[in-house]
Amino acid sequence: MVEEFDPQKRFVRFIEKRDDDFVLFEFAVGEPEIFAEMILKEEDYVIFCKEQGVVMIDQDTNPIDQDNDFEWRLRDATNKRIDK
C-alpha cells in the first residue's frame, strides 16, 4: 500500500555543525526523499525545526544510497570532482 503524500509532514536530516556556528541540514515536505539543502545559524535552526514540527531522520530511518549515481547532494560537488 502506497502512503499518500502529506504536505503537513516535515523532515530534517542534520548534516553538520560548522565551526562558524552554522548548521547544514536537509529539509523535506511530505516525503524525505525530496529535499532542499539548507544552512542556518544554530539558534535559527533550532527555532526552524520547532516551528516546522519536523521529524528528524538519519541514516537508520532514511538511508542515503552512496552507490547510486543519482543519490548525490550539492555539498558533494565541493568535495568530489564532477568530471571523472
MDTraj code that builds the backbone (N, CA, C; nanometers):
import mdtraj as md
import numpy as np

residues = "MET VAL GLU GLU PHE ASP PRO GLN LYS ARG PHE VAL ARG PHE ILE GLU LYS ARG ASP ASP ASP PHE VAL LEU PHE GLU PHE ALA VAL GLY GLU PRO GLU ILE PHE ALA GLU MET ILE LEU LYS GLU GLU ASP TYR VAL ILE PHE CYS LYS GLU GLN GLY VAL VAL MET ILE ASP GLN ASP THR ASN PRO ILE ASP GLN ASP ASN ASP PHE GLU TRP ARG LEU ARG ASP ALA THR ASN LYS ARG ILE ASP LYS".split()
xyz = np.array([
    [0.0830, -0.1179, 0.0000],
    [0.0000, 0.0000, 0.0000],
    [0.0879, 0.1249, 0.0000],
    [0.0611, 0.2158, -0.0908],
    [0.1387, 0.3387, -0.1037],
    [0.0808, 0.4442, -0.0099],
    [0.1707, 0.5063, 0.0670],
    [0.1276, 0.6116, 0.1586],
    [0.0993, 0.7388, 0.0798],
    [-0.0078, 0.8077, 0.1134],
    [-0.0464, 0.9302, 0.0446],
    [0.0486, 1.0446, 0.0811],
    [0.0748, 1.1323, -0.0156],
    [0.1586, 1.2493, 0.0092],
    [0.0901, 1.3403, 0.1110],
    [0.1606, 1.3743, 0.2165],
    [0.1048, 1.4594, 0.3216],
    [0.1929, 1.5826, 0.3386],
    [0.1500, 1.6981, 0.2853],
    [0.2326, 1.8185, 0.2955],
    [0.2463, 1.8715, 0.4378],
    [0.1735, 1.8139, 0.5324],
    [0.1865, 1.8551, 0.6718],
    [0.3078, 1.7908, 0.7389],
    [0.3594, 1.6828, 0.6802],
    [0.4779, 1.6169, 0.7355],
    [0.6018, 1.6943, 0.6932],
    [0.6890, 1.7205, 0.7880],
    [0.8134, 1.7934, 0.7637],
    [0.9279, 1.7109, 0.8190],
    [1.0361, 1.7013, 0.7426],
    [1.1502, 1.6178, 0.7807],
    [1.2788, 1.6989, 0.7791],
    [1.3688, 1.6685, 0.8716],
    [1.5026, 1.7291, 0.8736],
    [1.6053, 1.6191, 0.8951],
    [1.7108, 1.6248, 0.8128],
    [1.8276, 1.5389, 0.8329],
    [1.9440, 1.6323, 0.8663],
    [1.9915, 1.6254, 0.9900],
    [2.1075, 1.7038, 1.0340],
    [2.2307, 1.6521, 0.9606],
    [2.3097, 1.7439, 0.9058],
    [2.4310, 1.7052, 0.8337],
    [2.5550, 1.7376, 0.9176],
    [2.5711, 1.8640, 0.9551],
    [2.6881, 1.9002, 1.0363],
    [2.6723, 2.0390, 1.0950],
    [2.7416, 2.0593, 1.2066],
    [2.7531, 2.1927, 1.2647],
    [2.8945, 2.2405, 1.2357],
    [2.9035, 2.3526, 1.1660],
    [3.0337, 2.4062, 1.1283],
    [3.0957, 2.4866, 1.2424],
    [3.2239, 2.5131, 1.2313],
    [3.2959, 2.5901, 1.3325],
    [3.2437, 2.7339, 1.3447],
    [3.1813, 2.7865, 1.2364],
    [3.1299, 2.9236, 1.2401],
    [2.9869, 2.9302, 1.2938],
    [2.9401, 2.8221, 1.3575],
    [2.8091, 2.8150, 1.4235],
    [2.6919, 2.8009, 1.3260],
    [2.7198, 2.7650, 1.2018],
    [2.6129, 2.7362, 1.1070],
    [2.5853, 2.5865, 1.1062],
    [2.4593, 2.5507, 1.0853],
    [2.4177, 2.4113, 1.0781],
    [2.3739, 2.3810, 0.9349],
    [2.4297, 2.2757, 0.8763],
    [2.3889, 2.2288, 0.7452],
    [2.2887, 2.1165, 0.7659],
    [2.1788, 2.1193, 0.6891],
    [2.0763, 2.0173, 0.7034],
    [1.9923, 2.0074, 0.5772],
    [1.9169, 1.8999, 0.5674],
    [1.8231, 1.8797, 0.4570],
    [1.6829, 1.8944, 0.5129],
    [1.5979, 1.9657, 0.4394],
    [1.4599, 1.9878, 0.4812],
    [1.3675, 1.9361, 0.3724],
    [1.2695, 1.8568, 0.4127],
    [1.1754, 1.7988, 0.3167],
    [1.0322, 1.8181, 0.3653],
    [0.9428, 1.8341, 0.2693],
    [0.7997, 1.8447, 0.2969],
    [0.7304, 1.7269, 0.2309],
    [0.6566, 1.6498, 0.3092],
    [0.5772, 1.5401, 0.2538],
    [0.6514, 1.4096, 0.2372],
    [0.7680, 1.4141, 0.1774],
    [0.8492, 1.2947, 0.1529],
    [0.9957, 1.3273, 0.1817],
    [1.0627, 1.2470, 0.2631],
    [1.2016, 1.2799, 0.2978],
    [1.2988, 1.2668, 0.1811],
    [1.2591, 1.1991, 0.0743],
    [1.3487, 1.1797, -0.0402],
    [1.3593, 1.3029, -0.1294],
    [1.2656, 1.3960, -0.1162],
    [1.2668, 1.5181, -0.1971],
    [1.2908, 1.6341, -0.1008],
    [1.4105, 1.6922, -0.1055],
    [1.4514, 1.7864, -0.0023],
    [1.5280, 1.9036, -0.0600],
    [1.5430, 2.0043, 0.0238],
    [1.6292, 2.1186, -0.0063],
    [1.7435, 2.1169, 0.0935],
    [1.8636, 2.1435, 0.0455],
    [1.9778, 2.1562, 0.1354],
    [1.9761, 2.2985, 0.1899],
    [1.9865, 2.3103, 0.3218],
    [1.9754, 2.4412, 0.3847],
    [2.0883, 2.4629, 0.4845],
    [2.1092, 2.5901, 0.5194],
    [2.2086, 2.6270, 0.6192],
    [2.1521, 2.7442, 0.6988],
    [2.1588, 2.7316, 0.8313],
    [2.1128, 2.8366, 0.9217],
    [2.2071, 2.8446, 1.0412],
    [2.2102, 2.9610, 1.1047],
    [2.2798, 2.9717, 1.2325],
    [2.2145, 2.8731, 1.3281],
    [2.2910, 2.8195, 1.4238],
    [2.2397, 2.7154, 1.5124],
    [2.1099, 2.7561, 1.5829],
    [2.1052, 2.8777, 1.6367],
    [1.9841, 2.9197, 1.7083],
    [1.8631, 2.9299, 1.6140],
    [1.8858, 2.9703, 1.4907],
    [1.7773, 2.9765, 1.3921],
    [1.7342, 2.8367, 1.3484],
    [1.8293, 2.7457, 1.3396],
    [1.7991, 2.6061, 1.3063],
    [1.7070, 2.5444, 1.4116],
    [1.7364, 2.5679, 1.5380],
    [1.6544, 2.5143, 1.6470],
    [1.5125, 2.5710, 1.6382],
    [1.4999, 2.7008, 1.6158],
    [1.3687, 2.7650, 1.6021],
    [1.2955, 2.7103, 1.4808],
    [1.3654, 2.6989, 1.3686],
    [1.3070, 2.6480, 1.2444],
    [1.2481, 2.5084, 1.2658],
    [1.3254, 2.4196, 1.3252],
    [1.2789, 2.2821, 1.3479],
    [1.1566, 2.2797, 1.4382],
    [1.1577, 2.3620, 1.5413],
    [1.0447, 2.3672, 1.6343],
    [0.9198, 2.4200, 1.5644],
    [0.9339, 2.5309, 1.4918],
    [0.8187, 2.5910, 1.4239],
    [0.7615, 2.5007, 1.3148],
    [0.8472, 2.4246, 1.2481],
    [0.8021, 2.3360, 1.1408],
    [0.7486, 2.2033, 1.1940],
    [0.7765, 2.1731, 1.3195],
    [0.7323, 2.0456, 1.3776],
    [0.7914, 1.9273, 1.3036],
    [0.9218, 1.9322, 1.2814],
    [0.9880, 1.8339, 1.1965],
    [1.0032, 1.6980, 1.2630],
    [1.0114, 1.5967, 1.1791],
    [1.0525, 1.4629, 1.2189],
    [1.1991, 1.4519, 1.1803],
    [1.2848, 1.4223, 1.2767],
    [1.4269, 1.4083, 1.2475],
    [1.4508, 1.2722, 1.1828],
    [1.5271, 1.2723, 1.0741],
    [1.5622, 1.1478, 1.0070],
    [1.7138, 1.1336, 1.0066],
    [1.7595, 1.0111, 0.9915],
    [1.9029, 0.9852, 0.9885],
    [1.9297, 0.8657, 0.8966],
    [2.0517, 0.8183, 0.8985],
    [2.0914, 0.7074, 0.8120],
    [2.0110, 0.5806, 0.8424],
    [1.9663, 0.5635, 0.9652],
    [1.8883, 0.4450, 1.0003],
    [1.7438, 0.4542, 0.9510],
    [1.6824, 0.5723, 0.9653],
    [1.5421, 0.5869, 0.9274],
    [1.5233, 0.6173, 0.7799],
    [1.6245, 0.6773, 0.7150],
    [1.6147, 0.7129, 0.5733],
    [1.7549, 0.7114, 0.5141],
    [1.8072, 0.5934, 0.4808],
    [1.9472, 0.5825, 0.4376],
    [1.9755, 0.6497, 0.3035],
    [2.0984, 0.6985, 0.2898],
    [2.1459, 0.7552, 0.1634],
    [2.2209, 0.6447, 0.0907],
    [2.1810, 0.6168, -0.0319],
    [2.2457, 0.5132, -0.1129],
    [2.3672, 0.5742, -0.1829],
    [2.4844, 0.5599, -0.1241],
    [2.6064, 0.6209, -0.1768],
    [2.6477, 0.5631, -0.3120],
    [2.6037, 0.4422, -0.3448],
    [2.6418, 0.3789, -0.4707],
    [2.5530, 0.4205, -0.5881],
    [2.4452, 0.4905, -0.5605],
    [2.3530, 0.5352, -0.6643],
    [2.4017, 0.6691, -0.7190],
    [2.4309, 0.6752, -0.8491],
    [2.4814, 0.7982, -0.9095],
    [2.3824, 0.9135, -0.9005],
    [2.2541, 0.8837, -0.8852],
    [2.1537, 0.9885, -0.8742],
    [2.1347, 1.0347, -0.7298],
    [2.1963, 0.9675, -0.6370],
    [2.1818, 0.9969, -0.4941],
    [2.2996, 1.0818, -0.4485],
    [2.3067, 1.2060, -0.4956],
    [2.4147, 1.2937, -0.4551],
    [2.3561, 1.4250, -0.4054],
    [2.4341, 1.4969, -0.3299],
    [2.3942, 1.6252, -0.2733],
    [2.4816, 1.7357, -0.3310],
    [2.4295, 1.8563, -0.3293],
    [2.5064, 1.9694, -0.3788],
    [2.6387, 1.9821, -0.3046],
    [2.6381, 1.9553, -0.1738],
    [2.7632, 1.9656, -0.0974],
    [2.8663, 1.8648, -0.1452],
    [2.8209, 1.7535, -0.2083],
    [2.9148, 1.6562, -0.2624],
    [3.0004, 1.7161, -0.3731],
    [2.9452, 1.8116, -0.4466],
    [3.0178, 1.8727, -0.5588],
    [3.1398, 1.9506, -0.5101],
    [3.1376, 1.9968, -0.3867],
    [3.2533, 2.0696, -0.3339],
    [3.3639, 1.9764, -0.2885],
    [3.3298, 1.8493, -0.2666],
    [3.4269, 1.7521, -0.2185],
    [3.4723, 1.6523, -0.3246],
    [3.4024, 1.6462, -0.4347],
    [3.4341, 1.5497, -0.5395],
    [3.4441, 1.6203, -0.6739],
    [3.5207, 1.5623, -0.7624],
    [3.5266, 1.6143, -0.8991],
    [3.4090, 1.5600, -0.9764],
    [3.3405, 1.6451, -1.0499],
    [3.2264, 1.6001, -1.1296],
    [3.2744, 1.5283, -1.2551],
    [3.3814, 1.5786, -1.3182],
    [3.4343, 1.5148, -1.4395],
    [3.5393, 1.4111, -1.3986],
    [3.5014, 1.2876, -1.4004],
    [3.5898, 1.1790, -1.3543],
    [3.7021, 1.1531, -1.4481],
])
top = md.Topology()
chain = top.add_chain()
for i, resn in enumerate(residues, 1):
    res = top.add_residue(resn, chain, resSeq=i)
    for name in ("N", "CA", "C"):
        top.add_atom(name, md.element.get_by_symbol(name[0]), res)
traj = md.Trajectory(xyz[None], top)
